[in-house]
Amino acid sequence: MKKYWLFLLLFNLANSSLAQTSDLDELPLPILRQKLAASTDDTNTVKVQLALGHLMLLKATSGKSDVDSAIQFSVQAANLSRQLKYDFGIINAMLLRAETYYRRNDWETGLKIAENALAFAQMHQNGNGEARSYHLIAQYYRSNDSASLRSRIFYLNKAIAIFRKNRNNLWLSFLLTQNADLLFQAERATEALKLLFEALNLGKGISRRTVEGIYWNIGRISLGLGDYTNALKYNLLALKTAYEVKDTSLQASFIKNLIATTYIKMQDYERAVPYSTDVVTMGKRYHSTYFFNTGSSALAFEYTHMNQLPKALAILDEVKARAESDLDKLSVKLDFLNNLVYAKQLVQAGKYAKRVNQQLLKISSDHVTEIMNAYNALAYYYSETGQLKKAYGYLELYGAMAQRLNYIEGIDLAENQYYKVVALNQGPNTAIGHFIKDQEIRDSADNKVKAYQIFLLDMENETLEKNRHIDSLTMDTQIKNSKIQRNQLIQRVTICGFLMLLIMTGLIYSRYRLKQRSNALLTLQKDEIDQKNHTLQQLVMDKNDLLKDKDDLLKDKDELLSEKELLLKEVNHRVKNNLHSVLALLENQAALLQGEAFEVINKSRHRIYAMSLIHEKLLETSELKFVNMSAYLPQLIVHIRDCFHGAGRIKFNIHIEPLILDVSLALPLALIVNEAVTNALKYAFADGGNGEVTVALAMVKDNIRLEITDNGIGIARSDKSIRGGGIGIRLMRGLCEDIDARIRFENVNGTRITVTTYGASPHENINLDKALSHLPDLAV
């Protein structure tokens, strides 16, 4: 069973991490990180960095990396505070750094930093910083000897005096709790309880997390004095508060462990089980060997006393598997021994008694608690097995150590065991001395418990009276404030009414003056409007004249456009007739010629036909200068094919998109098609075989692309015609230059001629009659 003063020691070691720099310390880690990411480089950023540093030390799983993070936050806060000349940040960053060295057990460096923080605070007359420095210096004095304990209380009192003067209730509540703990160790329980209840009253108004620790302290003290009822009451209040503030630190494990211990003292083992189970779970989650071992030991003890020994042994087996240090191995062997002895499994317990004796040889004499527990367990085993001499010897050792430590519960336990051993060995008459002594110790302890309970009730009643008095004063203050506010409201209403009257008078006068100015302005505007109406009438007359002139001009325009259209059609008709006449002459001439002369005349005839066909297409549509290439080029190609003997064995593939092109672009492209198709029919299939000629015209990425291909014999790269020697080639190149196009000759399974125009675009099919009809109406 765990000893009360061990909890005191553990609390003192962990206590420094529970201090708060500001209200930000109440916030969880994710919210603090969000605030830091969203903050600018100001004093609030410093406070967030300090809160994060404290939280790194407060984490349940705090380890080396967390201490390193706390150091980093302290450095960042110090640097930014120096830039901002922010004394609060500088001092608290130094103190945070001192706390990290405390955690690293580098007490010399930590104490030096704390003393430097004290000097800096005193130099800059920063009272809170000075008090915090005193508190941190106090931590470096241990409480395990009277001289160090007095020094620690001295520095804490200096810090408390400053915080009380500055009305820093957050820190005052925290330090009152610490000082109460030290006074209790100094056996000044009355003073300690007064401080705790003062801290409780302060804490309720500022920090629920502080209240949690105070409840726990009162419950812890109550347990140490044997007042199990109040111990349970205040520890349950502490646990409730921990749930309210969502405390995820190991403080909650301390509370649950004390609740389980209290139920064990009250022999209510069934209610103790859930709390011990939670302690074991948290020990596993946070990798805390202490809480895992402590919770498992208590849980095994509870199951054994509930006659469920197999469960207890299973739990202890798991602890045994995890035990690494000699102290952990001794502790689990003692648990096995105590539980087996209680369950009357004495044969199996004997094995563990031997193992305990062997393990004791490895334990240093500095580990007083563990040695006392071992002596007590061995005495228990030997007394139950009838080895009374050995039992008495271990009880002597146990009692002597309890006397040195002034451990009342241990002394009482030793005397009780003395009585039982002596009674078993020599009879009831010789045991009466130990019984009487044991009873005296028990009476003394009971008297202390009763006195403590009475004092605790007095403190609670005193606190209630103070709270009622404070509530009464608060109510009186609220009534006075309400009267003051009502009088102030009447005063404000009166002043506002007078001001409203002045404003209304001013508004009435200003409206009168405005009306006068408006009337004068309206008179001037009326005269101006009359003048503008006269001018407008004159403008309307001028507009009507202009509209009449516009109608005459539009009529003349329509007549001119009609004449222009007739002239263009006449020109196209005459050009077509003239070209047909020239074509007839060329055909007559060709009939008299043969050989090369015939070929030259025949090519010229095709070229002229291409030009005459364009004019014919122009006459067939309402367009005056635009040609539909999808209708024009196929007809031209059919004409060329029909003019060549043997062209029937050649297959023509024609892919012409319905593009409407200006005649200035359409004619050169048609002549290029004429030259290319003629050359294909003439030279590509000289062997008389079947073949294919493909003509394609399309828009490709805003450019017009013409492609004529055949699957004939192709053109050699060294051919003079490719280099520009042939008339047809020169003609095609010249036509391309005229329309700003690029021509390319390739051998790809025959001949491929590609013409690409740049910047040219197809013409939309526009009807002039419709276009003219969309002219804007100039009528007003």
Buried (B, 14 or more C-beta within 10 A) or exposed (E): EBBBBEBBBBBBEBBBBBBBBBEBBBBEBEEBBEBBEEBEEEBBBBBBBBBBBBBBBBBBEBEEEBBEBBBBBBBBBBBBBEEBEBBBBBBBBBBBBBBBBBBBEBBEBBBEBBBBBBEBBEEEEBBBBBBBBBBBBBBBBBBEEEEEBEBBBEBBBBBBEBBBEBEBBBBBBBBBBBBBBBBBBBEBBEEBBBBBBBBBBBBBEBBBBBBBBBBBBBBBBBBBBBBBEBBBBBBBBBBEBBEEBEBBBBBBBBBBBBBBBBBBBBEBBEBBBBBBBBBBBBBBBBEBBBBBBBBBBBBBBBBBBBEBBEBBBEBBEBBBEBBEEBBBBBBBBBBBBBBBBBBEBBEEBBEBBEBBEEBBEEBEEEBBBBBBBBBBBBBBBBBBBEBBEBBBBBBBBBBEBBEEBEBBBBBBBBBBBBBBBBBBBEEEEEBEEBBEBBBEBBEEBEEBBEEBBEBBEEBEEEBEEEEEEEEEEEEEEEEEEEEEEEEEEEEEEEEEEEEEEEEEEEEEEEEEEEEEEEEEEEEEEEEEEEEEEEEEEEEEEEEEEEEEEBEEEBEEEEEEBEEEBEEBBEEBBEBBEEBBEBBEEBEEBBEEEEEEEBBEBBBBBBBBBBBBBBBBBBBEBBBBEBBBBBEBBBEBBEBBBEBBEEBEEBEBEBEBEEBBBBBEBBBBBBBBBBBBBBBBBBBBBEEEEEBBBBBBBEEEEEBBBBBBBBBBBBBEEEEEBBEEEBEBBEBBBEBBEEBEBEBEBEEEEBBBBBBBBEEBBBBEEEEEEEEEEEEEEEEE
